[in-house]
Amino acid sequence: MQAIMAMAKNRAIGLNGDLPWGRIYKDDFKWFKEFTINKSILVGGGTYKKLPPLKNRTIWVLSNTIKEGAGGMSGGGEWTMYHYTSNVNIVPDNVIIAGGKTIYELLMPKITEFYVTEIDKEYEGDTFMSPFEHLFPKQLVVKEFDFGKVICYTK
């Protein structure tokens, strides 16, 4: 299973339900789009509520607050919703995990490739990613930006 995330130097990944740095890193959004286009992504309820319209992706939501069949994506996105469960076996292996922190941590044992944009700056945050690097013995820089780099962590 694959996962994708952006993280500040101080491990901040969220602030008030959004990215700590807002929308300033356009190249990272372009990378996210390239990586996820025509694929299925899985997010938690909080992340889902803050997502902009994502065309040409199927969105899976694991949530204990959003009920099955509620709402929908605008802008031509498709989605399938599942109620939150601690039984991670309901999650198909071909989805890309895209946040938030609880979902990353819940599914960490199933993640085999973790693509992390590491931003070379610290940001104020209220959500910080726990250490995970020790779970992935291989690391490869797959993309570089003027503000950081994307590292693929693999098992």
DSSP file (Angstrom, degrees, kcal/mol; ACC not computed):
  #  RESIDUE AA STRUCTURE BP1 BP2  ACC     N-H-->O    O-->H-N    N-H-->O    O-->H-N    TCO  KAPPA ALPHA  PHI   PSI    X-CA   Y-CA   Z-CA
    1    1 A M              0   0    0      0, 0.0   111,-3.1     0, 0.0   112,-1.8   0.000 360.0 360.0 360.0 143.2    0.0    0.0    0.0
    2    2 A Q  E     -ab  96 113A   0     93,-0.8    95,-2.7    91,-0.3     2,-0.3  -0.711 360.0-170.4-104.5 155.7    1.2    3.5   -0.8
    3    3 A A  E     -ab  97 114A   0    110,-2.0   112,-3.1    -2,-0.3     2,-0.4  -0.976   5.1-160.3-140.6 154.6    0.9    6.7    1.2
    4    4 A I  E     + b   0 115A   0     93,-2.7     2,-0.3    -2,-0.3   112,-0.2  -0.999  20.3 153.8-138.1 139.7    1.6   10.4    0.4
    5    5 A M  E     - b   0 116A   0    110,-2.2   112,-3.1    -2,-0.4     2,-0.4  -0.988  32.8-137.5-159.2 154.9    2.2   13.2    2.8
    6    6 A A  E     - b   0 117A   0     -2,-0.3     2,-0.4   110,-0.2   112,-0.2  -0.976  26.8-178.4-118.1 139.5    3.8   16.6    3.2
    7    7 A M  E     - b   0 118A   0    110,-3.0   112,-2.7    -2,-0.4     6,-0.2  -0.999  21.4-129.5-143.9 133.5    5.6   17.4    6.5
    8    8 A A    >   -     0   0    0      4,-2.6     3,-2.3    -2,-0.4   114,-0.2  -0.267  39.9 -97.8 -73.7 167.1    7.5   20.5    7.8
    9    9 A K  T 3  S+     0   0    0    112,-2.1   113,-0.2   110,-0.5    -1,-0.1   0.806 127.8  50.8 -56.3 -32.9   11.0   20.3    9.3
   10   10 A N  T 3  S-     0   0    0    111,-0.3    -1,-0.3   113,-0.1   112,-0.1   0.186 124.4-104.6 -92.8  16.3    9.4   20.2   12.8
   11   11 A R    <   +     0   0    0     -3,-2.3   118,-2.8     1,-0.3     2,-0.2   0.503  67.9 154.8  76.3   8.7    7.1   17.4   11.7
   12   12 A A  E     +H  128   0B   0    116,-0.2    -4,-2.6   111,-0.2    -1,-0.3  -0.485  11.1 162.1 -66.3 132.8    4.0   19.7   11.5
   13   13 A I  E     +     0   0B   0    114,-3.0     2,-0.3     1,-0.3   115,-0.2   0.434  59.6  31.0-126.1  -9.4    1.4   18.3    9.1
   14   14 A G  E     -H  127   0B   0    113,-1.6   112,-2.5     5,-0.2   113,-1.7  -1.000  44.7-179.5-153.2 152.0   -1.7   20.3   10.1
   15   15 A L  B >  S-I   18   0C   0      3,-2.6     3,-1.4    -2,-0.3     7,-0.1  -0.880  83.0 -17.9-151.2 117.4   -3.0   23.5   11.5
   16   16 A N  T 3  S-     0   0    0     -2,-0.3     3,-0.1     1,-0.3   109,-0.0   0.860 128.0 -51.9  54.2  39.0   -6.7   24.2   12.1
   17   17 A G  T 3  S+     0   0    0      1,-0.3    -1,-0.3     0, 0.0     2,-0.2   0.577 126.3  79.0  78.9   9.6   -7.6   21.4    9.8
   18   18 A D  B <  S-I   15   0C   0     -3,-1.4    -3,-2.6    33,-0.0    -1,-0.3  -0.740  94.9 -67.4-133.9-178.2   -5.5   22.6    6.9
   19   19 A L    >   -     0   0    0     -2,-0.2     3,-1.6    -5,-0.2    -5,-0.2  -0.557  42.0-128.5 -72.9 139.7   -1.8   22.5    5.9
   20   20 A P  T 3  S+     0   0    0      0, 0.0   104,-0.2     0, 0.0    -1,-0.1   0.805 109.5  44.0 -59.1 -29.4    0.4   24.6    8.2
   21   21 A W  T >  S-     0   0    0      1,-0.3     3,-1.1   102,-0.1     2,-0.2   0.332 101.2-143.8 -98.7   4.7    1.8   26.4    5.1
   22   22 A G  T <   -     0   0    0     -3,-1.6    -1,-0.3     1,-0.2     3,-0.2  -0.457  55.9 -37.5  69.7-136.1   -1.4   26.9    3.3
   23   23 A R  T 3  S+     0   0    0     -2,-0.2    -1,-0.2     1,-0.1     6,-0.1  -0.029  98.6 113.8-115.4  28.2   -1.3   26.6   -0.5
   24   24 A I    <   +     0   0    0     -3,-1.1     2,-1.4     1,-0.2     3,-0.2   0.757  59.3  73.5 -77.4 -23.4    2.0   28.3   -1.2
   25   25 A Y    >>  +     0   0    0     -3,-0.2     4,-1.5     1,-0.2     3,-0.8  -0.601  54.8 168.3 -94.8  78.8    3.9   25.2   -2.5
   26   26 A K  H 3> S+     0   0    0     -2,-1.4     4,-2.3     1,-0.3    -1,-0.2   0.837  73.2  59.3 -60.2 -36.0    2.3   24.9   -5.9
   27   27 A D  H 3> S+     0   0    0      1,-0.2     4,-2.1     2,-0.2    -1,-0.3   0.840 103.4  52.1 -64.7 -31.7    4.9   22.3   -7.1
   28   28 A D  H <> S+     0   0    0     -3,-0.8     4,-2.6     2,-0.2    -1,-0.2   0.889 108.7  49.8 -71.6 -37.5    3.9   20.0   -4.2
   29   29 A F  H  X S+     0   0    0     -4,-1.5     4,-2.4     2,-0.2    -2,-0.2   0.894 110.3  51.1 -64.3 -38.6    0.3   20.2   -5.2
   30   30 A K  H  X S+     0   0    0     -4,-2.3     4,-2.7     2,-0.2    -2,-0.2   0.919 110.4  49.1 -63.1 -43.1    1.3   19.4   -8.8
   31   31 A W  H  X S+     0   0    0     -4,-2.1     4,-2.5     2,-0.2    -2,-0.2   0.921 110.2  51.1 -61.1 -45.5    3.2   16.4   -7.6
   32   32 A F  H  X S+     0   0    0     -4,-2.6     4,-2.0     1,-0.2    -2,-0.2   0.920 111.3  48.0 -58.3 -45.0    0.2   15.2   -5.5
   33   33 A K  H  X S+     0   0    0     -4,-2.4     4,-2.0     1,-0.2    -2,-0.2   0.940 112.2  48.2 -62.7 -47.6   -2.0   15.5   -8.5
   34   34 A E  H  < S+     0   0    0     -4,-2.7    -1,-0.2     1,-0.2    -2,-0.2   0.890 114.5  47.1 -58.9 -39.7    0.4   13.6  -10.8
   35   35 A F  H  < S+     0   0    0     -4,-2.5    -1,-0.2    -5,-0.2    -2,-0.2   0.826 122.2  32.5 -73.5 -32.3    0.8   10.9   -8.2
   36   36 A T  H >< S+     0   0    0     -4,-2.0     3,-1.7    -5,-0.2    -2,-0.2   0.558  81.7 125.5-105.7  -9.2   -2.9   10.4   -7.5
   37   37 A I  T 3< S+     0   0    0     -4,-2.0    20,-0.2     1,-0.3    19,-0.1  -0.244  85.3   5.8 -58.9 136.6   -4.6   11.1  -10.8
   38   38 A N  T 3  S+     0   0    0     18,-3.0    -1,-0.3    17,-0.3     2,-0.2   0.730 115.2 100.4  62.5  25.8   -6.9    8.3  -11.9
   39   39 A K  S <  S-     0   0    0     -3,-1.7    19,-1.8    17,-0.5     2,-0.4  -0.756  76.5-102.4-128.0 175.7   -6.3    6.4   -8.7
   40   40 A S  E     -dc  58  95A   0     54,-0.5    56,-2.4    -2,-0.2     2,-0.3  -0.866  32.4-167.4-101.7 134.6   -8.1    5.9   -5.4
   41   41 A I  E     -dc  59  96A   0     17,-2.8    19,-3.2    -2,-0.4     2,-0.4  -0.920   8.7-147.8-120.2 151.9   -7.1    7.8   -2.3
   42   42 A L  E     +dc  60  97A   0     54,-2.5    56,-2.9    -2,-0.3     2,-0.3  -0.969  23.4 165.5-120.2 131.2   -8.1    7.1    1.3
   43   43 A V  E     -d   61   0A   0     17,-2.6    19,-2.2    -2,-0.4    57,-0.3  -0.912  34.0-107.9-136.8 163.3   -8.5    9.9    3.9
   44   44 A G  E  >  -d   62   0A   0     55,-1.6     4,-2.6    -2,-0.3    19,-0.2  -0.354  42.9 -97.2 -82.5 172.5  -10.0   10.4    7.3
   45   45 A G  H  > S+     0   0    0     17,-0.9     4,-2.1     1,-0.2     5,-0.1   0.878 121.7  50.4 -61.1 -42.0  -13.2   12.4    7.9
   46   46 A G  H  > S+     0   0    0      2,-0.2     4,-0.9     1,-0.2    -1,-0.2   0.916 113.2  45.4 -64.3 -43.4  -11.4   15.6    8.9
   47   47 A T  H >> S+     0   0    0      1,-0.2     4,-0.8     2,-0.2     3,-0.8   0.918 110.8  54.8 -64.6 -43.2   -9.1   15.5    5.8
   48   48 A Y  H >< S+     0   0    0     -4,-2.6     3,-0.8     1,-0.2    -2,-0.2   0.890 103.3  55.3 -57.2 -41.9  -12.1   14.7    3.6
   49   49 A K  H 3< S+     0   0    0     -4,-2.1    -1,-0.2     1,-0.2    -2,-0.2   0.773 112.6  42.9 -65.0 -25.2  -14.0   17.8    4.9
   50   50 A K  H << S+     0   0    0     -4,-0.9    -1,-0.2    -3,-0.8    -2,-0.2   0.475  86.8 116.8 -99.7  -4.2  -11.1   20.1    3.9
   51   51 A L    <<  -     0   0    0     -3,-0.8     3,-0.1    -4,-0.8    -3,-0.0  -0.399  60.1-135.5 -67.3 136.4  -10.3   18.5    0.5
   52   52 A P        -     0   0    0      0, 0.0     2,-0.1     0, 0.0    -1,-0.1  -0.400  51.8 -66.2 -74.3 169.1  -10.8   20.7   -2.5
   53   53 A P        -     0   0    0      0, 0.0     2,-0.6     0, 0.0    22,-0.1  -0.373  52.7-159.7 -57.4 131.6  -12.5   19.0   -5.5
   54   54 A L    >   -     0   0    0     20,-0.3     3,-0.7     3,-0.1    24,-0.3  -0.886   7.2-154.6-118.8  98.3  -10.3   16.3   -6.8
   55   55 A K  T 3  S+     0   0    0     -2,-0.6   -17,-0.3     1,-0.2    22,-0.2  -0.384  72.0  17.2 -71.9 148.8  -11.2   15.3  -10.3
   56   56 A N  T 3  S+     0   0    0     20,-0.5   -18,-3.0     1,-0.2   -17,-0.5   0.827 101.9 102.4  60.5  37.1  -10.4   11.9  -11.7
   57   57 A R    <   -     0   0    0     -3,-0.7    21,-2.0   -19,-0.2     2,-0.5  -0.980  66.1-132.5-139.2 152.4   -9.9   10.2   -8.3
   58   58 A T  E     -de  40  78A   0    -19,-1.8   -17,-2.8    -2,-0.3     2,-0.5  -0.935  24.8-149.1-102.4 128.4  -12.0    7.9   -6.2
   59   59 A I  E     -de  41  79A   0     19,-1.7    21,-3.2    -2,-0.5     2,-0.4  -0.876  10.5-168.0-104.5 123.4  -12.1    9.1   -2.6
   60   60 A W  E     -de  42  80A   0    -19,-3.2   -17,-2.6    -2,-0.5     2,-0.5  -0.898   9.5-159.3-103.9 137.9  -12.5    6.5    0.2
   61   61 A V  E     -de  43  81A   0     19,-0.7    21,-1.9    -2,-0.4     2,-0.6  -0.977  12.8-166.5-124.7 125.0  -13.2    7.9    3.7
   62   62 A L  E     +de  44  82A   0    -19,-2.2   -17,-0.9    -2,-0.5     2,-0.3  -0.950  34.3 150.6-102.6 117.5  -12.7    6.2    7.0
   63   63 A S  E     - e   0  83A   0     19,-0.8    21,-4.2    -2,-0.6    -2,-0.1  -1.000  48.7-160.1-151.3 146.5  -14.5    8.2    9.6
   64   64 A N  S    S+     0   0    0     -2,-0.3    -1,-0.1    19,-0.2     3,-0.1   0.309 101.6  43.7-104.1   5.9  -16.3    7.8   12.9
   65   65 A T  S    S+     0   0    0      1,-0.1     2,-0.5     2,-0.0    18,-0.1   0.624 100.0  69.5-119.4 -24.5  -18.2   11.1   12.3
   66   66 A I  S    S-     0   0    0     16,-0.1    18,-0.3     4,-0.0     2,-0.2  -0.852  75.9-140.2 -99.2 129.6  -19.3   11.0    8.7
   67   67 A K    >   -     0   0    0     -2,-0.5     3,-1.9     1,-0.1    -3,-0.1  -0.589  30.4 -88.1 -89.8 150.5  -22.0    8.4    7.9
   68   68 A E  T 3  S+     0   0    0      1,-0.3    -1,-0.1    -2,-0.2     3,-0.1  -0.236 112.4  18.6 -54.1 138.2  -22.1    6.2    4.8
   69   69 A G  T 3  S+     0   0    0      1,-0.3     2,-0.3    -3,-0.1    -1,-0.3   0.427  91.6 133.6  82.4  -1.6  -23.8    7.8    1.9
   70   70 A A    <   -     0   0    0     -3,-1.9    -1,-0.3     2,-0.0    -4,-0.0  -0.636  65.3 -24.8 -85.0 138.5  -23.6   11.4    3.3
   71   71 A G        -     0   0    0     -2,-0.3     2,-0.3    -3,-0.1    -5,-0.0  -0.115  67.6-138.9  66.8-158.9  -22.5   14.2    1.1
   72   72 A G        -     0   0    0      6,-0.0     2,-0.3     8,-0.0     6,-0.1  -0.906  21.8 -80.3 171.1 164.4  -20.3   13.9   -2.0
   73   73 A M        -     0   0    0     -2,-0.3     3,-0.3     4,-0.2     2,-0.2  -0.616  38.0-150.2 -83.3 142.0  -17.5   15.4   -3.9
   74   74 A S  S >  S+     0   0    0     -2,-0.3     3,-0.9     1,-0.2   -20,-0.3  -0.547  71.0  51.5 -97.9 173.5  -18.1   18.3   -6.2
   75   75 A G  T 3  S-     0   0    0      1,-0.2    -1,-0.2    -2,-0.2    -2,-0.0   0.718 128.9 -61.2  75.4  21.5  -16.1   19.1   -9.3
   76   76 A G  T 3  S+     0   0    0     -3,-0.3   -20,-0.5     1,-0.3    -1,-0.2   0.476  93.1 142.3  87.8   1.0  -16.5   15.7  -11.0
   77   77 A G    <   -     0   0    0     -3,-0.9     2,-0.3   -22,-0.2    -1,-0.3  -0.427  40.0-143.9 -72.7 152.6  -14.7   13.7   -8.3
   78   78 A E  E     -e   58   0A   0    -21,-2.0   -19,-1.7   -24,-0.3     2,-0.3  -0.838  20.9-178.4-110.9 154.3  -16.0   10.3   -7.5
   79   79 A W  E     -e   59   0A   0     -2,-0.3     2,-0.4   -21,-0.3   -19,-0.2  -0.999  22.8-159.6-152.3 155.1  -16.0    8.8   -4.0
   80   80 A T  E     -e   60   0A   0    -21,-3.2   -19,-0.7    -2,-0.3     2,-0.4  -0.991  21.8-151.4-128.5 138.5  -16.9    5.8   -2.0
   81   81 A M  E     -e   61   0A   0     -2,-0.4     2,-0.4   -21,-0.2   -19,-0.1  -0.924  12.9-176.4-120.1 137.8  -17.4    6.1    1.7
   82   82 A Y  E     -e   62   0A   0    -21,-1.9   -19,-0.8    -2,-0.4     2,-0.1  -0.978  31.2-113.4-126.1 142.7  -16.9    3.5    4.5
   83   83 A H  E     -e   63   0A   0     -2,-0.4   -19,-0.2   -21,-0.2   -16,-0.1  -0.470  46.8 -92.5 -70.3 144.6  -17.6    4.0    8.2
   84   84 A Y        +     0   0    0    -21,-4.2     2,-0.3   -18,-0.3    -1,-0.1  -0.285  53.4 167.8 -58.6 138.5  -14.6    4.0   10.4
   85   85 A T        -     0   0    0     -3,-0.1     5,-0.0     1,-0.0   -21,-0.0  -0.982  44.8-131.5-146.6 154.2  -13.6    0.7   11.9
   86   86 A S  S    S+     0   0    0     -2,-0.3     2,-1.3     1,-0.1     3,-0.1   0.546  88.9  95.5 -80.8  -6.4  -10.5   -0.6   13.7
   87   87 A N    >   -     0   0    0      1,-0.2     3,-1.5     2,-0.0     4,-0.1  -0.695  54.8-177.6 -84.7  91.8  -10.6   -3.5   11.2
   88   88 A V  G >   +     0   0    0     -2,-1.3     3,-1.6     1,-0.3    -1,-0.2   0.553  65.7  87.7 -70.1  -5.9   -8.1   -2.2    8.7
   89   89 A N  G 3  S+     0   0    0      1,-0.3    -1,-0.3    -3,-0.1    -2,-0.0   0.660  75.9  67.2 -68.3 -14.3   -8.8   -5.3    6.5
   90   90 A I  G <  S+     0   0    0     -3,-1.5    -1,-0.3     2,-0.1    -2,-0.1   0.653  81.5  92.0 -77.4 -13.4  -11.7   -3.5    4.9
   91   91 A V  S <  S-     0   0    0     -3,-1.6   -49,-0.0    -4,-0.1     2,-0.0  -0.709  80.7-128.7 -85.4 121.1   -9.2   -1.1    3.2
   92   92 A P    >   -     0   0    0      0, 0.0     3,-1.1     0, 0.0    -2,-0.1  -0.354  11.7-127.3 -67.8 150.1   -8.1   -2.3   -0.2
   93   93 A D  T 3  S+     0   0    0      1,-0.2   -91,-0.3   -92,-0.1    -2,-0.0   0.655 100.6  68.5 -71.4 -15.7   -4.4   -2.5   -0.8
   94   94 A N  T 3  S+     0   0    0    -93,-0.1   -54,-0.5     2,-0.1    -1,-0.2   0.291  77.9  99.0 -93.4  13.2   -4.6   -0.4   -4.0
   95   95 A V  E <  S- c   0  40A   0     -3,-1.1   -93,-0.8   -56,-0.1     2,-0.6  -0.643  71.0-128.0 -92.2 157.2   -5.6    2.9   -2.4
   96   96 A I  E     -ac   2  41A   0    -56,-2.4   -54,-2.5    -2,-0.2     2,-0.3  -0.926  21.8-132.7-103.4 120.9   -3.2    5.7   -1.7
   97   97 A I  E     +ac   3  42A   0    -95,-2.7   -93,-2.7    -2,-0.6   -54,-0.2  -0.581  30.1 172.7 -74.1 128.7   -3.3    6.8    2.0
   98   98 A A        -     0   0    0    -56,-2.9   -55,-0.1     1,-0.4    -1,-0.1   0.035  35.9-160.3-132.6  27.9   -3.5   10.7    2.1
   99   99 A G        -     0   0    0      1,-0.3   -55,-1.6   -57,-0.2    -1,-0.4  -0.265  56.8-145.3 107.2 172.2   -4.1   11.6    5.7
  100  100 A G     >  -     0   0    0    -57,-0.3     4,-2.5   -53,-0.1     3,-0.4   0.505  58.1-102.6 -85.7-161.0   -4.7   12.7    8.3
  101  101 A K  H  > S+     0   0    0      1,-0.2     4,-2.6     2,-0.2     5,-0.2   0.863 118.3  52.7 -53.6 -46.1   -2.4   11.6   11.1
  102  102 A T  H  > S+     0   0    0      1,-0.2     4,-2.5     2,-0.2    -1,-0.2   0.896 111.0  47.6 -60.2 -40.8   -4.8    9.1   12.6
  103  103 A I  H  > S+     0   0    0     -3,-0.4     4,-2.3     2,-0.2    -1,-0.2   0.917 111.1  50.5 -68.7 -43.4   -5.3    7.3    9.3
  104  104 A Y  H  X S+     0   0    0     -4,-2.5     4,-0.8     1,-0.2    -2,-0.2   0.950 115.1  43.6 -56.5 -48.5   -1.5    7.2    8.6
  105  105 A E  H  < S+     0   0    0     -4,-2.6     3,-0.4     1,-0.2    -2,-0.2   0.886 112.7  51.6 -67.6 -39.1   -0.9    5.7   12.1
  106  106 A L  H  < S+     0   0    0     -4,-2.5    -1,-0.2    -5,-0.2    -2,-0.2   0.889 120.6  33.6 -62.8 -39.9   -3.8    3.3   11.8
  107  107 A L  H >X S+     0   0    0     -4,-2.3     3,-2.0     1,-0.2     4,-1.0   0.385  84.2 109.0-100.3   3.4   -2.6    1.9    8.5
  108  108 A M  G >< S+     0   0    0     -4,-0.8     3,-0.8    -3,-0.4    -1,-0.2   0.845  74.2  59.2 -50.2 -40.4    1.1    2.3    9.0
  109  109 A P  G 34 S+     0   0    0      0, 0.0    -1,-0.3     0, 0.0    -2,-0.1   0.782 109.1  45.4 -62.3 -23.1    1.6   -1.5    9.2
  110  110 A K  G <4 S+     0   0    0     -3,-2.0     2,-0.4    -4,-0.1    -2,-0.2   0.610  88.3 102.8 -93.2 -13.7    0.1   -1.9    5.7
  111  111 A I    <<  +     0   0    0     -4,-1.0  -109,-0.2    -3,-0.8     3,-0.1  -0.576  35.4 167.7 -76.4 125.4    2.1    0.9    4.1
  112  112 A T  S    S+     0   0    0   -111,-3.1    43,-1.4    -2,-0.4     2,-0.4   0.640  71.9  35.6-107.6 -23.7    5.0   -0.4    2.0
  113  113 A E  E     -bF   2 154A   0   -112,-1.8  -110,-2.0    41,-0.2     2,-0.6  -0.981  65.9-174.0-133.6 120.8    5.8    2.9    0.1
  114  114 A F  E     -bF   3 153A   0     39,-2.8    39,-2.8    -2,-0.4     2,-0.7  -0.942   7.9-161.2-120.5 109.5    5.5    6.2    1.9
  115  115 A Y  E     -bF   4 152A   0   -112,-3.1  -110,-2.2    -2,-0.6     2,-0.5  -0.813  16.3-177.3 -94.2 112.4    6.1    9.3   -0.3
  116  116 A V  E     -bF   5 151A   0     35,-2.8    35,-2.6    -2,-0.7     2,-0.8  -0.941  23.6-148.6-119.8 118.7    6.9   12.3    2.0
  117  117 A T  E     -bF   6 150A   0   -112,-3.1  -110,-3.0    -2,-0.5     2,-0.8  -0.770  20.2-156.7 -79.6 113.6    7.5   15.8    0.9
  118  118 A E  E     -bF   7 149A   0     31,-3.4    31,-1.7    -2,-0.8     2,-0.4  -0.849   5.0-151.2 -97.8 110.5    9.9   17.1    3.5
  119  119 A I  E     - F   0 148A   0   -112,-2.7     2,-1.0    -2,-0.8  -110,-0.5  -0.680  11.8-136.2 -86.7 130.6    9.7   20.9    3.6
  120  120 A D  S    S+     0   0    0     27,-2.9     2,-0.3    -2,-0.4    28,-0.1  -0.063  79.0  71.5 -80.2  36.4   12.9   22.6    4.7
  121  121 A K  S    S-     0   0    0     -2,-1.0  -112,-2.1    26,-0.1  -111,-0.3  -0.995  77.6-120.4-149.2 147.6   11.2   25.0    7.0
  122  122 A E        -     0   0    0     -2,-0.3     2,-0.3  -114,-0.2    -2,-0.0  -0.678  31.0-171.0 -88.2 145.6    9.4   24.8   10.4
  123  123 A Y        -     0   0    0     -2,-0.3  -111,-0.2     0, 0.0     2,-0.2  -0.967  30.5-102.8-134.3 150.7    5.8   25.8   10.7
  124  124 A E        +     0   0    0     -2,-0.3     2,-0.3  -104,-0.2  -114,-0.0  -0.489  54.4 165.3 -64.1 140.5    3.4   26.4   13.5
  125  125 A G        -     0   0    0     -2,-0.2  -110,-0.3     1,-0.1     3,-0.1  -0.978  46.3-155.8-152.9 164.7    1.0   23.4   13.8
  126  126 A D  S    S+     0   0    0   -112,-2.5     2,-0.4    -2,-0.3  -111,-0.2   0.343  89.8  56.1-120.1  -1.7   -1.5   21.6   15.9
  127  127 A T  E     -H   14   0B   0   -113,-1.7  -114,-3.0     2,-0.0  -113,-1.6  -0.990  66.1-177.7-132.2 124.7   -0.9   18.2   14.3
  128  128 A F  E     -H   12   0B   0     -2,-0.4     2,-0.3  -116,-0.3  -116,-0.2  -0.959  27.2-118.0-125.2 139.7    2.5   16.6   14.2
  129  129 A M        -     0   0    0   -118,-2.8     3,-0.1    -2,-0.4    -2,-0.0  -0.583  27.9-127.6 -78.9 132.5    3.5   13.3   12.6
  130  130 A S        -     0   0    0     -2,-0.3    -1,-0.1     1,-0.1     2,-0.0  -0.381  43.1 -79.9 -69.8 155.0    4.9   10.7   14.9
  131  131 A P        +     0   0    0      0, 0.0    -1,-0.1     0, 0.0     0, 0.0  -0.352  60.5 153.7 -57.9 134.2    8.3    9.2   13.9
  132  132 A F    >   +     0   0    0     -3,-0.1     3,-2.4    -2,-0.0     4,-0.3   0.422  43.7  96.7-134.3 -15.1    7.9    6.5   11.3
  133  133 A E  G >  S+     0   0    0      1,-0.3     3,-1.8     2,-0.2     0, 0.0   0.801  75.8  64.2 -56.3 -34.1   11.2    6.5    9.5
  134  134 A H  G 3  S+     0   0    0      1,-0.3    -1,-0.3     3,-0.0    -2,-0.0   0.685  95.0  61.7 -65.0 -17.1   12.5    3.6   11.6
  135  135 A L  G <  S+     0   0    0     -3,-2.4    -1,-0.3     1,-0.2    -2,-0.2   0.573  99.1  60.1 -83.4  -9.8    9.8    1.3   10.0
  136  136 A F    <   -     0   0    0     -3,-1.8    19,-0.2    -4,-0.3    -1,-0.2  -0.898  61.4-173.4-124.8 100.0   11.2    1.9    6.5
  137  137 A P        +     0   0    0      0, 0.0     2,-0.4     0, 0.0    18,-0.2   0.716  69.3  64.1 -69.0 -20.5   14.8    0.7    6.0
  138  138 A K  E     -G  154   0A   0     16,-2.2    16,-2.6     2,-0.0     2,-0.4  -0.877  59.7-179.5-110.7 137.3   15.1    2.1    2.4
  139  139 A Q  E     +G  153   0A   0     -2,-0.4     2,-0.4    14,-0.2    14,-0.2  -0.999   1.9 176.1-134.9 135.2   15.0    5.8    1.5
  140  140 A L  E     -G  152   0A   0     12,-1.7    12,-3.3    -2,-0.4     2,-0.5  -0.986  29.5-130.7-141.8 127.7   15.2    7.4   -1.9
  141  141 A V  E     +G  151   0A   0     -2,-0.4    10,-0.2    10,-0.2     3,-0.1  -0.671  30.5 171.9 -74.9 121.7   14.9   11.0   -3.0
  142  142 A V  E     +     0   0A   0      8,-2.7     2,-0.3    -2,-0.5    -1,-0.2   0.558  62.2  15.8-109.7 -12.5   12.5   10.9   -5.9
  143  143 A K  E     -G  150   0A   0      7,-1.2     7,-3.0     2,-0.0     2,-0.4  -0.968  62.1-153.8-160.4 143.1   11.9   14.6   -6.5
  144  144 A E  E     +G  149   0A   0     -2,-0.3     2,-0.3     5,-0.2     5,-0.2  -0.973  11.8 179.7-125.6 141.0   13.5   17.9   -5.4
  145  145 A F  E >   -G  148   0A   0      3,-3.4     3,-0.6    -2,-0.4    -2,-0.0  -0.790  43.9-108.3-124.9 169.3   12.0   21.3   -5.0
  146  146 A D  T 3  S+     0   0    0     -2,-0.3     3,-0.1     1,-0.2    -1,-0.0   0.671 122.4  44.7 -71.9 -14.8   13.5   24.7   -4.0
  147  147 A F  T 3  S-     0   0    0      1,-0.2   -27,-2.9   -28,-0.0     2,-0.3   0.402 130.5 -53.0-106.9  -1.3   11.6   24.3   -0.7
  148  148 A G  E <   -FG 119 145A   0     -3,-0.6    -3,-3.4   -29,-0.3     2,-0.3  -0.991  58.6 -89.0 161.1-156.2   12.4   20.6    0.0
  149  149 A K  E     -FG 118 144A   0    -31,-1.7   -31,-3.4    -2,-0.3     2,-0.6  -0.975  21.7-117.7-150.6 160.2   12.3   17.1   -1.4
  150  150 A V  E     -FG 117 143A   0     -7,-3.0    -8,-2.7    -2,-0.3    -7,-1.2  -0.918  29.9-166.9-103.0 123.8   10.1   14.1   -1.8
  151  151 A I  E     -FG 116 141A   0    -35,-2.6   -35,-2.8    -2,-0.6     2,-0.7  -0.935  12.5-146.0-111.3 132.4   11.6   11.0   -0.2
  152  152 A C  E     -FG 115 140A   0    -12,-3.3   -12,-1.7    -2,-0.5     2,-0.5  -0.887  13.9-162.0 -96.4 115.6   10.2    7.5   -0.8
  153  153 A Y  E     -FG 114 139A   0    -39,-2.8   -39,-2.8    -2,-0.7     2,-0.3  -0.861  15.7-179.6 -95.4 126.7   10.4    5.4    2.3
  154  154 A T  E      FG 113 138A   0    -16,-2.6   -16,-2.2    -2,-0.5   -41,-0.2  -0.920 360.0 360.0-130.4 156.0   10.1    1.7    1.5
  155  155 A K              0   0    0    -43,-1.4   -42,-0.1    -2,-0.3    -1,-0.1   0.410 360.0 360.0 -91.4 360.0   10.1   -1.6    3.5
